[in-house]
Amino acid sequence: MERTGPTVRFSGLLATCTAAVLAAGALVATAPAASAADVDVARNGGFEAGLDGWSCTAGSGAAVSTPVHGGTAALKGTPAGNDNAKCSQAVTVKPNSRYTLSAWVQGSPVYLGATGTGTTDVSTWTQSTGAWKQLTTSFTTGPSTTSVSVYTHGWYGTPAHYVDDLTLVGPGGDPVVVPAVPAGLRTTAVTASSVALSWNAVSGATGYDVYRGGTKVATATGPSATVTGLAASTAYSFQVTATNEAGESAKSAALTATTTAGGGGGDTELPARALVGYLHSSFANGSGYTRMADVPASWDVINLAFGEPTSVTSGDIRFSLCPVAECPNVESEAEFKAAIKAKQAAGKKVLISIGGQNGQVQLASTAARDAFVTSVSKIIDTYGLDGLDIDFEGHSLSLNTGDTDFRSPTSPVIVNLISAVKTLKAKYGSGFVLTMAPETFFVQLGYQFYGSGPWGGQDPRAGAYLPVIHALRDDLTLLHVQDYNSGPIMGLDNQYHSMGGADFHIAMTDMLLAGFPVAGNTSRVFPGLRPDQVAIGLPASTQAGNGHTSPAEVNKALNCLIKKTDCGSYQTHGTWTDLRGLMTWSINWDRFNNWEFSRNFTTYFGR
C-alpha cells in the first residue's frame, strides 16, 4: 500500500535470469546430422497452420506472412514487460534416442531449446538482427522419456523476433497409451484445513487427477497436489490417477490422512462475505481524510494505516492520528476511540496495519522482535483494537543466501516476525484477528523464484512472505494479496497473467487456494489456504494504484472463483464457494470515487 505513487519490482530477477540463460546457451555444442531413417516429429514447425500445436505465453505469439524463411508463414514473438514471448510444443519421442532440434530465426536475441529430455535439457541462442540464421542443438532422451517440450523465445524488453521451419528430427515416437497407475501416494504436509500429497511420477503421463472419497477435487501437472477446504480433526481418503491424451489410468491405492486440530485462527466471527478496507488514519493524501465515524457500515474489517517504526531495524512501532495541519477535519483521539468502539459494537473489526510503502520493518534481532511485540501491544491496548494486519513491503522481508526451504526458514527477519506474531496471538487469544497484505512479488512469484535461488544472484525478496504465511496459517484470519502494482506473474497454467482484468485475479487467487511447488520444486509444495482465509486485494479507483479493475471484471473474477463461470482461458483447480471476499486500498479512495468499489461488493453479494 502506498501513500504516493505505485512501484513495480522485477529488475533484479531479470538481470540474473539473463546471465543464466546466456550461460546456458554458451554450453550447447553444434549437433551432428540425423540419420537417414529419422523423421521430423515436430508438428506445424513451419507455422503454415497458424499456432496449431503451439502454446505461447500471454498472447505473445502470432503467425505472420512476412517475413518468412520458407513457405507462407512464420512465427512472430513479441516480448512485453516480464514476458519473453515463449512458444512451446510437447512432442512424442522414443526413449534412449538421439534428436536434432533446428530452427531458422531472425531477431535479437532468439532462443531455441528443449526440456523434459530425461537427460540434459538443452538450449542455444543467437543475435540475428538481419538475415535469417539457423539455430541447431541436439540431445539424447532418457530411458523412460516419451515426450519432450521444444520451445523458442526472445528476451525481456527486446523487439519482436521471428521463427520458421522448426524441426525435431529423430526416431518417430511410439503411439501414446494410457499411463500406468500411480504408486507411492503419501502425505508431505497436513494442517487443520489441508493435506499436501505427492506420489511417484508416471512415465508418459501429462497430468494427474486427485480424488477425495471418490470425487475428483484437484488436478496437477506434476506428481504433487494440495487439497484444501478440509475440516479440522477429520479423516479423509485420497486416490490419484495419471492422465494423457490417450485417457486416464485406474485409481491408485487409497491413502487415509487426518487433518490436525484447529489452530485457533478461524474466522473470528467475520461474515461469510467480508469487505476489508484500509483507512488513512495517520496521514492525508489526494483522497482526503475520512473520520472513523464516517466509515460506512458495509466495511467489515477496517485496517488503520499505518503503524510505522522509529527506524527500519528498531522494531519499535508508533501510531498517531493525522496532524491537524495535514488533516483539518481529523477527529480528537477521544472521538476516534469512541468511534472504534461503536464499530466493534456493530460487529466490525478494527486492526492496526503495520508497514506500508514507507514503513520498512526489519526484525533482524531478538531485541527488535521484543520491541515489536511491546510496541504493537501498546497500540492495540491504547485503541482497543481487534488485531494486527501485516503489510510489510519494500525491503522488510528477504531471505538470506542458503535459506531455500519455506517450511523451515532461517533468515532472522523471517524467524523473528513469525515469533513475534505468535507471541501476540498467544497474548490476546483466539479472538485475535490476523491479516496480511503482501504483494504478488512476495507470494505468487515464489512459484518461479524463491530468494536468491540455488545458485545465488536472484532478488532475495522473491517469495519471502511464503514462510511467514505457512508458519502462521492456522492463526491467519485473512490473506489479501495486493493484486496491483505488479508485473506479469506466471500462474499454475504456466502462462503469464497481467493485472487489470478478471484473469489476473482468477489466476493469482487460484494459486493461493490450490497451492503450488515453490520455485518449481515438487518436493516443496506450499499448501493451499482455506477459501474462507482468502480475499482478493484491489485498488478502489484508478488513482489508488496501478491495476485498477472495473466492477464488471471484478464480478467476472468472483463468478469464476465461486461459481466456476466466466473463467475465460484460465481453468481453476476448484470451485471456491467459501471465498471470503474483497480487500481494497482504500476506504478513502473509495469515498473519493463515490463508493464505487463498496457499492459493487454490496450489490454482488446482496448485502
QUIBEL-V921421 format. One record per backbone hydrogen bond with DSSP energy under -1.0 kcal/mol. NH is the residue of the N-H (numbers start at 1). CO is the residue of the C=O. If there is no record, write none. Layout:
BEGIN
nh->[NH:NH]
co->[CO:CO]
END
This chain:
BEGIN
nh->[14:15:16:17:18:19:20:21:22:23:24:25:26:27:28:38:39:41:47:50:52:54:55:57:60:62:64:74:75:76:77:78:80:83:87:88:89:91:93:96:99:100:101:102:103:104:105:106:107:110:111:112:113:114:115:122:124:126:128:133:135:137:139:141:142:145:148:149:150:151:152:153:154:158:161:162:163:164:166:167:169:170:186:188:189:191:195:196:197:198:199:200:205:206:207:208:209:210:211:212:213:215:217:218:220:224:225:227:230:233:236:238:239:241:243:244:247:249:252:255:257:259:260:265:270:274:276:277:278:279:281:281:282:288:294:295:299:300:301:302:303:304:305:307:308:310:318:322:327:330:336:337:338:339:340:341:342:343:344:345:346:347:348:349:351:352:353:354:355:356:357:360:362:364:369:370:371:372:373:374:375:376:377:378:379:380:381:382:383:385:386:388:389:390:391:396:399:403:404:408:414:415:416:418:419:420:421:422:423:424:425:426:427:428:429:432:433:435:436:437:442:443:445:446:447:448:449:451:453:458:462:463:464:465:466:469:470:471:472:475:476:477:478:479:480:482:483:483:484:485:489:491:494:497:505:506:507:508:509:510:511:512:513:514:515:516:518:519:520:521:524:526:529:533:534:535:536:537:538:540:554:555:556:557:558:559:560:561:562:563:564:565:576:577:579:580:580:582:583:584:585:587:590:591:592:593:594:595:596:599:600:601:602:603:604:605:607]
co->[10:11:12:13:14:15:16:17:18:19:20:21:22:24:25:35:170:168:44:47:49:51:88:86:57:76:74:64:163:62:161:60:83:80:152:55:150:148:146:142:139:169:137:167:135:164:133:162:128:126:153:124:151:122:149:114:112:110:107:105:103:101:99:97:117:142:91:115:89:113:87:111:84:155:77:106:75:104:45:102:100:39:198:196:196:194:227:189:225:186:223:183:202:243:243:220:241:218:239:215:237:212:210:210:208:222:197:195:193:260:257:255:211:209:207:247:244:242:240:238:236:234:191:474:267:580:582:301:584:303:279:305:305:285:291:292:296:275:275:349:277:351:279:353:318:316:308:281:323:327:332:333:334:335:336:337:338:339:340:341:342:344:343:300:302:387:304:389:307:391:1:358:312:362:365:366:367:368:369:370:371:372:373:374:375:376:377:378:379:380:350:433:352:435:354:393:460:400:402:405:411:411:412:414:415:416:417:418:419:420:421:422:423:424:425:429:386:388:478:390:439:440:440:443:444:445:445:462:450:452:459:441:461:442:463:465:466:467:468:472:472:434:434:533:436:438:481:537:482:546:497:495:491:489:501:502:503:504:505:506:507:508:509:510:511:526:524:446:517:518:521:516:512:530:531:479:581:481:583:585:550:551:552:553:554:555:556:557:558:559:560:559:561:575:576:531:534:274:536:276:538:278:586:587:588:589:591:590:593:595:596:597:598:599:600:601:602]
END
